[in-house]
Amino acid sequence: KLLFLLIQAFVCQPGCICAEPSNWETEDLVLPCLKEVAINGLRGTEHELALVERLFKWATMLERVTVIFHDSISESNGEEFRQLLLSFSRPAICMKFSHGGGSLSFD
């Protein structure tokens, strides 16, 4: 019922399969038991934000999301990403945000 995502940056080699299948962003999944998501190291890349947006759509019973931004994210960019992530959310979801080095414990 808890999904923990540790996001690490790496450079893909030519021919990498990370972009396959290419339809992952439009794939409809149902994650009815997922209630909590913890994301550590969010940089706000296009793929990261697309994945988070999909998680909000797929996890219909989601209650809590904690996001820890990567150390490289400035406070102003962090605020911009926070507003964007809140726009993906639903009113019933409790969102918590912190900047690098924060804790992922839920109250």
N, C-alpha and C positions, 0 to 999 in steps of 0.2 A: 504493500500500500504506500510505500515511500520510494520515490525515485531520486537517486543522488547522481547528479551529473558533474563530473570534474572535467572542465574544458581545458585542454592543453593545445597550444599552438604547434603546428608542424608544417613543413613544406612538403607538398605532394610531389612525388616523382612523376615523370612523363608516363602516361598510361595508367595512372592510379585509378582504382575502382571506387574511390570515395564519392564520386558524383553519380554512381549507378546504384539502383535504377534511377533514371533521370526524373521519374514521376513521383518521387517520394514526397514532394511538397504538395501534391494534389491527392495523394493516397488517403482514403478515408479509413481510419482506424477507430476502434472504440476501446477505451481504457476505463471501464466503469468502476473498477476497484481502486484506482489511483486517487489518493486523497492528499498526498503531500509531495512536493517537489522541492529539492534543494539543488541549487546551481552554484558552483564555485568556479571562479575564474572567467566570468563572462566579459568578453571584449566588445561585444556588440557588432560582430561581423554579420553580413547578410545571412549566411547559413545558420548562425546561432539564433538570430532573431526569428528567422523562419521556423526553426525547430520549436522555439518557445511559443510562438503563435499557434503552431499546430498542437502542441501539448494542451493549451487552453481549450482548443476545439475538441480534441480527442478525449480528454479526461473530464467527463461530464459531471463527476462527483468531486472534483478537486476542491479542497478547502483551504490549503495553505501553500504558499510559495515563498521560499527564501532565496534571494539572489545576492551573491557576493561578487562585486565587480573586480576584475583583474587590477593589480597595482598600477598598470600603465594607463588606466582610464582616469582622466582628469575629473575633478568634481563637477565641472559644467557638463562634460559629456555624460557623466554618470546620471546627472539630473535629466538630461535629454532622453537617455535610454530608460530611465525610471518612468517618465511620462509615457513613452511609447509602450513599455510593458504593461503599464496600468490600462492603456487603451485596449490591449488584448484581453484583459481580465474581465471577470464578471463581478458584480457587487458582493456576492457571497464569498469570494476568495480573499483571504487575508494575505496581504503581500508585505514582505519585509525585505529591506535593502540595506546593504552595507558595502563599504569599500575594503579592498584587499586586507587580508589578515583577520577578518571578522569571524564570528562563530556561526555555525550552522545549527545550533540547538533551537528547538521549538519550545515555546512556553507551555 
